[in-house]
Amino acid sequence: MASETTTKGERTRAQILETGLEQARTLGVTGVTVGSLAEATGLSKSGLWSHFGSKTALESGILDHAAERFTEEVVRPAWREKHIRRRMSRLFDCWLDWGARHPSGGGCVFVGAATELDDRDTPSRDTLVRIQRQWMETLAGVIDRGVARGELPAGLDGRQAAHEFYAIVMGFYHADRLLGDPEAEARARATFDRLFGPEPGDEG
């Protein structure tokens, strides 16, 4: 019986976090409230509080859930590519989709949260910082391996290139979603190709 109760609780928590993530894409992570979640999920406010206990715990939970979904939707499809230059291209495509062409119509929850939380001293800010630092370390490591294997341009520094890659994607989100620049994707891709060079077979 305890196992069944735990399983049900985990399913309920996952439902709450998925709904919270979709709301955070448009409302921002701090804009998600117990009231908005109760209305969307049909759960009671007291039931929702029993899973998190505080607003910042809810925000942290949404951010961690977003990181899991980012891994599923962006990282895993890219990691199927064995050649690292092709992997970076796939990663780029999926990353653009994550924040600009998601089926929900909302934007990147991490971009919004960075603006909302950057000046706050809260556990949810700490969660966001941890997630983003881990992602940058992952990018830097992949780039360094690509250089070592001769699959990315010689001389690329992993940390610097990861920073530039991140900046390309953030610049695209700004130009595409805020400014409505029809050339946003073409400009981002041109900058990406200058950073990582041509894909194998495209050198000519």
N, C-alpha and C positions, 0 to 999 in steps of 0.2 A: 504493500500500500504506500509506503514512504517513497519507493522508487517511482510509482505512478504519479504521486503528488509532485515530486521534484521535476519529472518530465513535463507535466502540465505547466508548472511554474516557469520552466525554461522556455516552453513554447510561448507562453504569455509575454515573458520578458522580450523574446525575440520579436514578437508582434509589435510591442510598444516601441522598441528601438527602430524597427524598420519604418514605422509610421513617423517616429520622431525625425529620422533621417530625411524622409521625403518632405516633411514640413520645414526642416532646417534649410533645405535647398532654396526655399523661397522666403522664409521668415527669418532666417539666421538661427544659429544654435541657441542664442539667448532669447529668441522670440518664441521658442517652443515652450509651452506651458502645460501644466497638468490639466488645465481646463481644455486646451485645444486637443490634447491627446485623448482625454476622456470622451470628448465629443466624436472624435474620429474613430476610436476603437470600440466605443460602447462600454468601456470599463468604468468603474467608479473611481472617483478621485482618491478615496482611501485605499483602494486596491492598487492604484498606480504608485502611491507613496510607499506602499509596502515593499515595492521592488527597488526603490532608490533612496528614499528618506530625505533627500535634499535636492534643491534645484541644480546645484553644481554637480552633484553625483549623476543626475539625469543628463546634464550636458556632457560630462565625461563619458558616460555610457554611449551616447549618440556618436561622439567623436571616435571612440574605439570601434563601434559598429561600422561607422563610415570607413575606417581603415581596413576592416575586414572586407567590406564590399569593394573598396578600391583594389585590394589584392585580387579579388575574384574577377573583376571587370577589366582591370587595366594590366596588372602585373602578370597574372597567370597566362593570359593569351600571348603576351609578348615573350614570356620565358619558353614558350614552345619552339621559338626560333633558336636554332643552335648557333648560327653565325651571329656574332654580337652586333655587327652593323645592321643586319636585318632585324635583330631583336630591338635595337634602339628605334628603328623606323616603326615597328609594330607598337612599341611602347608609346611613341609620339602620337600615333593615330588614336590609340585607345584613350590616352590622356586627354586629348582634345575632345573626344566624345564624352568623356566623364563630366567635364565641366561646361560644355557648350551645346552638346546635342543629346543630352540624356533624355530618355523617354518621358521622364517626369516633367520636363520643360524647365526645371530649376537649374541653378548654377552649381559651382563647386562649393561644398559645405566648408572645406578647409580655407578657401579664400575669404569667405564671409566671416568665418570664425577668427581668422587672423586679425581682421579689422576690429571685430567686436571685443576680442579678448586681449589684444596686445598690451594695453595699459592696465589690465586688471591683475590683481594678485589673488588668483583663485586656483583651486585644484583643476578646474577644467582648462585653464590656460596651461598649467603644467602638462596636462594630458596632450594638448595640441602641440606643445613644444617637443615632447617626447616623440610623438608620431612623426612630425616633420623632420626632426634630426635623424631618426632611424631611416626615413626614406632617403634623405640626402646621403647618408652613409652607404645605403644600398646602391644608389646610383653611382657614387664614386667608385665603389668596389667593382661594379660591372664594367665601368669605363676603363679602369686600370687593367682588368683582365683582358678586355678587348685590345688595348694597346700592346700588352705583353704577348698576345697571340697573333699580332699583326693584322687584326681585323678592324682596328680603328687607327686613325692617323698617328704616326709616331710623334712623340712629344706632347700629346695631350696629357694634362694633369687631371686626375680623376676628380679631385675636389673642385677645381676651378671649372672644369667642363660640366660637372653636376650643377654647380651654381648657374652657369650660363644656360644650361638646358631648362632648369626651373624658371629662369627669367624669361625665356622664350615662350613657355607655356602661359605664364602669368600675363605677359604682354599680349598674347593672343586673346585670352579671356577678356581683358580690358578693351581691346580694340573691337572684338567681335560682339560682346554682349552689351557693353556700355556705349561705345561709339558707333556701333553698327557699320563698321568699315567693311565693305564687300571684298576688300583685298587683304583682310586680316589673315586668313589662312595661307594665302600665297606668300605673304611676307614672312609669316612664321616658318613656313617650310623652306624658304630660301635661306633664312638665317640658320635653321637646323642643318641644312645640307652644307653650309659653309663651315659649321662647327665639326661635323662628323664625317664629311667627305661623301663621295658617291657610294651607293650600294654596290655590292659585287655584281659585275656584269653591266653596270651603267657607266663604267669609266670612260668609255669612248663617246 
